[in-house]
Amino acid sequence: MANLGDIGVSALINILGAFAFLLAFALLRIQPINDRVYFPKWYINGGRTSPRNSGYFVGKFVNLNFKTYLTFLNWMPQALKMTESQIIDHAGLDSAVFLRIYLLGLKIFGPVAVIALLVLIPVNVSGGTLFFLSKDLVVSDIDKLSISNIRPKSLKFFAHISMEYLFTFWTCYMLYKEYERVASMRLKFLASQRRRAEQFTVLVKNVPYANGRSISDSVEIYFKKNHPDHYLCHQAVYNANKFARLVRKRERLQNWLDYYQLKCERHPEKKRPTSMTGHLGLWGEKVDSINYYREQLTEFDRKLTMERQRVLKDPKYIMPAAFVSFNSRWGASVCAQTTQSKNPTLWLTNWAPEPRDVYWKNLAIPFISLTIRKLVISLLVFALVFFYMIPIAFVQSLANLEGLEKVAPFLRPVIELKFVKSFLQGFLPGLALKIFLYILPSVLMAMSKFEGHVAFSVLERRTAAKYYYFMLVNVFLGSIATGTAFQQLHSFLHQSPTQIPRTIGVSIPMKATFFITYIMVDGWAGIAGEILRLKPLVIFHLKNMFVVKTERDREKAMDPQGVDFPETLPSLQLYFLLGLVYAVITPILLPFVLIFFGFAYFVYRHQIINVYHQQYESVAAFWPHVHTRIVASLLISQLLLMGLLSTKKAANSTPFLAVLPILTLTFHKYCKNRFEPAFRKYPLEEAVDKDAEEGGPEHDLSLKSYLSDAYLHPIFHSFEEVGLVEDPEVKVDKKPSHHIITPPASQPSSQSTPNAEAEMSNIQKYEFEAPGNAYHYEVEPPPGNAYHYQVESPGNAYNYGPETHSNGPNGFHYEVEAPGNTYHYEDESPGNVYSYADESPGNAYHYDVEQQSYTYGDASHHNYRY
């Protein structure tokens, strides 16, 4: 059992380690070569340029301004300058609410620590029970400051019960005020956003298959029938996972081509770069690198085109799901928050995640397999929790060497060395447990992805939940049970069975010494290591040496990521649990918890301002889970105190605690009903107000343009980036009003577009609102062709027929005459001419690209050239 001296050694080691990390950070952050590692957030926002772009050669790597070394600690006050509203604008609401959790810990445990140390420590010290039990049990000086030192049947237990009531009421009050504040911040944040795609869009799952109709057509028909006044458009969901892998391979080839082209441009006097065609470029035929990678890209583009056509044409690649957008927040709210079908397993609707938040790979998972996947993962998590009990037990044996020594006396010569003993008991247990937990979040994240969640935010919350349950069972309850078994093994073997419950009741508070060492390792030195960013620093420089070839590579090498919610939130909740459980049992632990919350708040504030770049914005959707687990910590602390007092034969005082869990559960239910709907549903009243605020004659048209590709599958984004020629039969209909529909006007497009329009007449209804208007869309294919679309005048003629141009090799002119408008498609010449024309009476608009000149004109003959 660690005594005060061992705790002092551990504290010294961790304080020195934390100070060394902070000092190293303060010096490394001002070196130009590390600027992208410690300020990536500002590079991404465009608020910072590299200091390596100017100065002497040495100055590109080392800071030669010696005055900055005198003020290397100025980052500390700078981290506190930005206000909460500025942090929300700079980093988002998720980051601001995450910081408030640390402030909540300070608000709760600050007053609790003062009262507990002033009231309960003197009461515990005056008990004197452990002085009589020290011959039978392994005890330490810290144990004598705990409730274990109170004699059975003592009236002093009323002091602990009173403090438990006081701490519970104070914690509930602070939780209520914080829940109210965060809910208000969430609603205010949503109201302040002019337009967010997820406010108008729902994700529809388990769309039923219908004979003769594609999934896309089924979605359009269903929502036009059931939401005729509010349905706007939709986008089908494709299983494009294989295509995504091909795109990533193409990006690597493009990277090599960019690298060799840049190398050739920088040193034109040198011989053109060459490569070998064998594996990893280690053997094979020697070829010109630039030409080789151009040929590789051309061949790869053909593969991409074939794969893309297969995805778009083959019905099996279209999943029974879609993102459906509405023309108002009210319409989306009604759809997302109601049941759509008599069969509750069909047409399942829920709010769509933010576009950046969508985990596209899991959208391809069939709905029927999700339940099976969740069952499998539940069993695996259960097995994982109990599998980890083995290393946890070993770690606890290190923390209780005296107890193990009585069973294994041959270890005594090594254990009795003073420094080794202090190191093993005061530092190693917490470090070993931290190492065992290091790989766990990655394993749990893989499990959550297998479950099939379709949003990164949900994946991280589910991973955080698994991690929390693991830490509750293994780190907290497992440490107490295992530690007690090893520690008291000798006494258990030499006493009557009737005395075992009493021994356990006395021994549980003794685990405070282990948790103190864990807090110092994880919460002090660990947080200091977070600000140093040693791992990202090493990886960034290794990538710079071996991987980075272009400026784009250098930006990717920064990889600031965001707040690691799956790991940090469960760790935070563990500290709340430790503080609330031991506030009454062993109050000496509270100062260590307070130091953690204060130090972590300071460090994470700096990281959020300068480093972290959140992938998504969930608008503090994780807060209800944080609140619930803090309330659960309160319940655990109350039940453990009741169990402990029952072993103390405090029959007169224990019943007073029975009502406390009931009051705590009532408080939780009230908060859940009062505040949680703001995190689960969007108020219709708020939706109506926002719709009225943004309403106007141009609202629907601009909204459709905004939402048409907000949830566009990455297959289409990536295809545009690589610049491949689109097959007209599989043209991506991101903005239906701006594309020529390949089938005849009377035929709906089956399933080739994410937002397929049903009929040409529908397009005219929305886009051609008056005779004479013309809409023009141009696509420039490989050099030599130009595409021209125009609406000339009332008279409706569709031309598709071969024709020859004087300045073009050949062209195609197809013609179908019908009443209405004229649509003209022609292939002109390599002159790259683009025309936008409206030849109706009164106005003429002409957009022209010729010889790098642009002209805009109107009927009044005013011309503007730029």
Secondary structure by P-SEA (a helix, b strand, c coil): cccaaaaaaaaaaaaaaaaaaaaaaaaaaacccccccccaaaaaaccccccccccccccccccccccccccccaaaaaaacccaaaaaacccaaaaaaaaaaaaaaaaaaaaaaaaaaccaaaaaaccccccccccccccccccccccccccccccaaaaaaaaaaaaaaaaaaaaaaaaaaaaaaaaaaaaccccccccbbbbccccccccccaaaaaaaaaaaaccccccbbbbbccaaaaaaaaaaaaaaaaaaaaaaaaaaaccccccbbbbccccccccccccaaaaaaaaaaaaaaaaaaaaaaaaccccccccccccccccaaaaaaaaccccccccccccccccccccccccccccccccaaaaaaaaaaaaaaaaaaaaaaaaaaaaaaacaaaaaaaccccccccccaaaaaaacccaaaaaaaaaacaaaaaaaaaaaaaccccaaaaaaaaaaaaaaaaaaccaaaaaaaaaaaaaaaaaacccccaaaaaaaaccccaaaaaaaaaaaccaaaaaaaaaaaaaaaaaaaaaacccccaaaaaaaacccccccccaaaaaaaaaaaaaaaccccccaaaaaaaaaaaaaaaaaaaaaccccccccccccaaaaaaaaaaaaaaaaaaaaaaaaaaaccccccccccaaaaaaaaaaaaaaaccccccccccaaaaaaaaaaacccaaaaaaaaaaccccccaaaaaaaaacccccccccccccccccccccccccccccccccccccaaaaaacccccccbbbbbbbbccccbbbbbbbccccbbbbbcccccccccbbbbbbbbcccbbbbbbbccccbbbbbbbccccbbbbbbbcccbbbbbccccccccc
